[in-house]
Amino acid sequence: MPEQMIYLDHAATTPVDPRVLAAMMPFFSERFGNPSSIYGAGRAALHALDEARDRVAAILGASPREIIFTGGGSESDNLAIRGVAMAQRQAGRGAHLITSAIEHHAVLHTVEHLQALGFDMTVLPVDASGLVQPDDLRAALRPDTVLVSIMYANNEIGTIQPVAELAAICRERGVPFHTDAVQAPGALPLNVRALNVDLMTMSAHKFYGPKGVGALYIRHGTPLLPQISGGGQERRRRAGTENVPGIVGMAMALQLAEERRAQDSAHCARLRDRLVEGVLASVPGTRLNGHPARRLPNNANLSFDGVEGESVLLLLDQRGIAASSGSACTSGSLEPSHVLTALGLTSDEALGAVRFTFGRDNTDADVTAVLDALPVIVEQLRAMAVTA
């Protein structure tokens, strides 16, 4: 086993930035107060919580009262979708939900659960590059539609949706629009006013912050019922003592991600393009999945004919290279990716996919290591398949 890991799975998680960790540390020890307590230590914790909320809100172009801190991206998606759907149905506005075929399972499974509770569900198709077509959304909207949820950028293939246009269509019809923007910080603009969105999900560990903390932007006036009861925290929308260290860390990580966005995006895009060009030139029977241009700067999802992606990953791991076959939340699944099959790939093509996602600390040497390893690995696996 190589001593130094080459980490190319930043869409799954990222290391905590040392500056983020330094900002968090005091709140584990000497500044450990509960923000709901009225004495000095509690007030100090509340002040830190308020400062973090102000910082996140400023980056998003939102009001602090529109930011709710949660336990992560999946919880934020659940709160947005369940909370709005239940509030809308309770108000008699309808029970029809719209989403896309390539959403994260935190969205798809939540909508499917609501379907079992009596909601109607429309799943929009995507084209061969993973884009939702605005005309398809227009056609799917109904008088009883109460929420549309379409992600900003896809975690597997990196395709970036025309969220501002899609959200504007919903705004014209008075339908709340939610976007899962978990992959966006540090890569894409986050101003919620420019994006036209009513709800937006983020997760700190995707942009060099801690695990176990996320946020949900909720535009003021958007109907939403809380999904966790037991206290008045987060404007009575998410009960439970706030994770002050995690929230402080998330705010710092988001600020750093926004400050470094242009620099990191250019760096990752250059490495990604070198990798894609090199693999397509050196490994026959390879295809790039997702949109060739409207994609996250760090994402390369490649399918290799005649091999299984999981086998490629195992042999890369033996060489100290960490990559993925898709969403980390479904790793270990024997089923082909629902994202790739939605693009029109066959099951075999989808099972042959490998995702490489770069980060700010990756180097040209990392790309060289992958370009040296992949042709050998794929040729070896194809030879084994022929003789099997």
Buried (B, 14 or more C-beta within 10 A) or exposed (E): EEEEEBBBBBBBBBBBBEBBBEBBBBBEEEBEBBBEBEEEBBEBBBEBBEBBBBBBBBBBBBBBEBBBBBBBBBBBBBBBBBBBBBBBBEEEBBBBBBBBBBBBBBBBBBBBEBEEEEBBBBBBEBBEBBBBBBEBBEEBBBEBBBBBBBBBBBBBBBBBBBBBEBBBBBBEBEBBBBBBBBBBBBBBEBEBEEBBBBBBBBBBBBBBBBBBBBBBBBBEEBBBBBBBEEEEBBEEBBBEEBBBBBBBBBBBBBBBBBEBBEEBBEBBBBBBEBBBEBBEEEBEEBBBBBBEEBBBBBBBBBBBBBBBBBBBBEBBBEBBBBBBBBBBEBEEEEEBBBBBBBBEBEEEBBBBBBBBBBBBEBEEEBBBBBBEBBBEBBEBBBEEEEEE
